[in-house]
């Protein structure tokens, strides 16, 4: 796997960035980082707790800081859903990775977010998931090098990424 490339996943909370990223990294036997987990580790709190304590803009700036400290040594990266609000972050990721947008239908995102834990969405209070999705979708499309159909099953998604970016 000497010719490995770096992949950064972007998309809404609940779209599957971490799940796809972990499985891909496992199958390729390479490194994986979830920027949300890096933030939670740094502040020793969940994203939701950080957002409640410091506000959504703080979460976004913490995410930018974490992303700007990444480099080519991390092969598979799962970003937080709000990473696309930082032009600096997106430009930095593009210097060493291909950016893959996991385009998961809104209904699936809502189902996953509502059945999961508090997701710490870095958005102003009062916005619905639908409004956040509508606001972010053009940004995900703008910054992506590749759009992955998030309605496919996990194995299909991983297979598509491997076949599109990695030499077997």
N, C-alpha and C positions, 0 to 999 in steps of 0.2 A: 504494500500500500504506500509506496514511496511517493506516488503521484497524487496523494490525497489533497483535496481542496477543502476549504473551510465553508461551512454553511451557517447562516444566521436565519433563524425562523422569526417571522413577524406575524401578527394577527391578533384578533380579539382574545380576551380571556376566555378560556373554555374551548378554543378552536383546536387544541391538540399540540401546541408547540412543544411542551415539555415531554409529553408522551411519545410523540414522533421522534423528537431529538434524542431521548434516552435510548429508544429501541434502535435507532440508526447508529448511534455511537457504540452500543453493545455489539451490533452486527459487524461493524467495521473495526471493532476493538480499538477505539480511539477516545479522545477526551470530550467531555460534555460539560457545559456550564449553563445553569439557569440563572439569569440575572436577578429574578425575583428572590431566589434563595440567597444570592450574595447580599442583597439589600437586607433581607431578614436577619441573616447572620451578623452583618455589621451592626445593626441596631438592636439585635436580640429581641425582636418583636415581629409579629406578623405584619404583612403589608397593611391590613385593615387597621391594626393598632397604630402603626406609624402614621397612616392617613388621618386617623381620628385625633392623634396627638399634635401633629405638625401641619396637616393640610395636604391636599392633593398635589399642589405645586412642589412641595417638599419631596414627595415620592417621585415626581417626574425628574427633579434635579438630582436626586440620589441615583436614579436609574441612569441618567446621562453620565454621571461621574463613574459609575461601575462600568458602563459600556466603553467609555473613553480609556479605561485602564485595561481593556482586553487587547489581545494581539493575536498574531498568527498561530501562537502555540495552542490555543483552544480551537479545536477543529469543528465542533458542533455547538452552536449557541442558541439558546431559547431566550428571547427578549421578553420583557413585559409588554403588555398590549399598548402602552402609551409611549413606547420608545420612538415611534414615528413622529411625535411632536418635537423631537430634537433633531434639527437638520445636522448639527455637529455629530450626533450619534450615528445617524444614517450614513453620512459621508465617511465617518471613521470605519464603520463596518464594511462599507464598499471597498475600502483600500485593501482588505485582505480576505473578504468572503463574498460568496454569492448570497443574495438575500432572497429567501423563499417565503412568500405570503401564503399561509394556509387559509384559503378562502372557504370558511365553513358557513353554511346557511344560518341565518339569524335564528331560526327556530331551534336548531341544535345548540347554538351558543346559549340561548336563553334557558333551555332545558338543563344544560350542564351547569351553568352559573347558579340557577335557582335550586338545584339539588345538591350543590357543593357547599363548601364553607364560604365565609365572607371572603371575597376576592380582592379587596383593597383596590378597587378600580380607581385609578388616579384621574378622577373627573369631579367637576363641581357637584355639590349636593343637588338632588332633584332631577338630574338627567336620567332618563330611562335607558335601558340597554339598547333599545331600538334607536334612540337619538345618538348614543355614543357610536353605535355601529355605522349609522349614516354619516356621521362626522369623520370617522376614521377610515372608512373603506376607500375613499379616493387617495388617502395618504399611503395606505398599504399598497395600493396598485401603483402609485407613483414611484415608490422606493424599491419595489420588488424587481428582481431579475427573472423570477419564475413564479407562476401562480399554481399552487397545488390545490386540487379539488378536495376540500376538507370533508366532503360527504362520503368519501371512499373509506373502506375499513383500514385499520392500522397497518396491516401487512401490505396492502396495496399502496398506501402512501409511502411507506419506507422503500418498497420496491421501485416505485416511480423515481424517488430521489436518487437511489443507488444507480439506477439505469441512466438517469439524466446527467449525473455529475461525477460518478466514480467509475474507474476502470476495474472491472472484475478480473 
